[in-house]
Amino acid sequence: MLKKMLFAAALVAVATPALAESPFPAGTEVYFIAPANGATVTSPVHVVFGLRGAGVAPAGVEKPKTGRHHLLIDVVTPTGEDLQYALPADDNFKHFGGGQTETMIELAPGIHTLQMMLGDAGHIPHDPPVVSEVITVTVK
């Protein structure tokens, strides 16, 4: 019976996707240098990413204590099972796999939310996820 339980547990462990284990020390933080929360801006919007407690490396590069920036635009912060897989790459999830720390993004006039999230070499969020506060900008 014990062998069957151990075998079943091993199957679950292999079949269950997991968040990328965090290589970061406590207090690692991703944040916006620009724009400021509540800013009124024009498009294209200059976005500058800040990171404390970790480094940045290009996607596909396995380097200790590094991640890649991902910019979430007008989406709810992924949680739970959504964090077990690579972040999508579309108009709402911008990948910066080259190790970029800033970008220019086109946004339609109106109010938009922005959030940063670090991912591993395969764009999978770390465990626990490293995310910024959600900021709001108004595009004229």
C-alpha positions as MATLAB code, in Angstrom:
seq = 'MLKKMLFAAALVAVATPALAESPFPAGTEVYFIAPANGATVTSPVHVVFGLRGAGVAPAGVEKPKTGRHHLLIDVVTPTGEDLQYALPADDNFKHFGGGQTETMIELAPGIHTLQMMLGDAGHIPHDPPVVSEVITVTVK';
ca = [
       0.000    0.000    0.000;
       2.850    2.401    0.867;
       4.444    1.759   -2.544;
       1.154    2.622   -4.286;
       0.827    5.872   -2.300;
       4.409    6.879   -3.088;
       3.913    6.050   -6.765;
       0.700    8.110   -6.882;
       2.437   11.051   -5.186;
       5.303   10.846   -7.694;
       2.852   10.901  -10.613;
       1.118   13.994   -9.251;
       4.452   15.747   -8.738;
       5.504   15.033  -12.338;
       2.144   15.959  -13.885;
       1.588   19.156  -11.919;
       3.123   22.334  -13.380;
       4.767   24.588  -10.825;
       5.815   28.178  -10.422;
       9.472   28.842  -11.042;
      11.201   28.610   -7.679;
      12.262   32.049   -6.536;
      16.005   32.619   -6.722;
      15.586   35.985   -5.031;
      16.235   37.115   -1.481;
      13.364   38.420    0.651;
      12.570   42.012   -0.241;
      13.152   41.654   -3.987;
      11.006   44.291   -5.630;
       9.968   45.286   -9.153;
       8.548   48.792   -9.580;
       7.965   51.631  -12.027;
      10.512   54.417  -12.298;
       8.270   56.061  -14.919;
       5.497   56.876  -15.436;
       4.299   57.859  -11.989;
       1.059   56.444  -10.638;
      -1.788   58.794  -11.623;
       0.241   60.516  -14.356;
      -1.370   62.031  -17.431;
       0.735   61.079  -20.446;
       0.743   61.072  -24.237;
       1.224   58.027  -26.415;
       3.666   56.492  -26.983;
       4.261   56.153  -23.242;
       7.835   55.881  -21.976;
       7.914   53.123  -19.338;
      11.016   52.572  -17.197;
      11.262   49.439  -15.036;
      12.941   49.327  -11.632;
      14.274   46.228   -9.907;
      15.807   45.845   -6.448;
      17.344   42.635   -5.057;
      17.757   40.822   -8.380;
      19.241   41.173  -11.840;
      17.927   41.013  -15.379;
      19.037   38.483  -18.004;
      17.628   37.689  -21.454;
      14.999   34.975  -21.812;
      16.488   31.537  -22.226;
      19.524   32.469  -20.140;
      19.680   30.581  -16.847;
      21.593   32.883  -14.519;
      21.188   32.863  -10.723;
      19.155   35.651   -9.138;
      17.839   37.028  -12.438;
      14.468   37.436  -14.083;
      12.853   39.080  -17.078;
      10.432   41.987  -17.033;
       6.862   41.533  -18.208;
       4.474   44.472  -18.511;
       0.814   43.759  -17.823;
      -1.520   46.281  -19.442;
      -5.182   46.587  -18.452;
      -5.390   43.084  -16.956;
      -6.109   41.661  -13.532;
      -2.985   40.324  -11.815;
      -2.668   36.611  -12.623;
      -3.079   34.372   -9.582;
      -3.361   30.703   -8.691;
      -3.153   28.265  -11.558;
      -2.501   31.064  -14.093;
       0.918   31.558  -12.478;
       1.975   27.984  -13.193;
       2.495   28.570  -16.909;
       4.440   30.963  -19.112;
       2.818   34.365  -19.337;
       1.052   34.939  -22.661;
       2.620   37.304  -25.190;
      -0.055   39.622  -26.543;
      -1.302   43.222  -26.363;
      -1.922   42.904  -22.613;
       1.217   40.949  -21.664;
       4.398   42.470  -23.078;
       7.563   40.350  -22.808;
      11.009   41.885  -22.505;
      13.030   38.765  -23.187;
      16.040   40.745  -24.344;
      16.595   41.970  -20.803;
      15.202   45.429  -21.560;
      14.609   47.797  -18.658;
      12.526   50.370  -20.520;
      10.188   50.637  -23.489;
       7.825   52.870  -25.434;
       4.249   51.555  -25.639;
       1.318   52.759  -27.702;
      -1.819   53.225  -25.624;
      -5.191   54.527  -26.769;
      -6.561   57.666  -25.100;
      -8.174   56.904  -21.761;
      -7.329   55.351  -18.410;
      -4.997   52.346  -18.318;
      -3.541   50.114  -15.610;
       0.069   48.927  -15.699;
       1.841   46.314  -13.604;
       5.280   44.684  -13.775;
       5.896   40.973  -13.179;
       9.179   39.062  -13.238;
       9.424   35.746  -15.009;
      12.122   33.099  -15.275;
      14.053   32.096  -18.411;
      10.845   30.495  -19.763;
       8.573   33.468  -18.843;
       7.051   31.595  -15.884;
       6.434   33.722  -12.745;
       8.529   32.931   -9.703;
       7.205   31.447   -6.458;
       6.269   33.654   -4.778;
       5.513   35.968   -7.709;
       7.504   39.207   -7.889;
       5.027   41.889   -8.981;
       4.819   45.644   -8.748;
       1.922   47.650   -7.482;
      -0.704   48.339  -10.137;
      -0.436   51.925  -11.363;
      -2.937   53.947  -13.361;
      -2.108   56.377  -16.156;
      -4.365   58.578  -18.227;
      -3.468   58.954  -21.898;
      -4.581   62.241  -23.497;
];
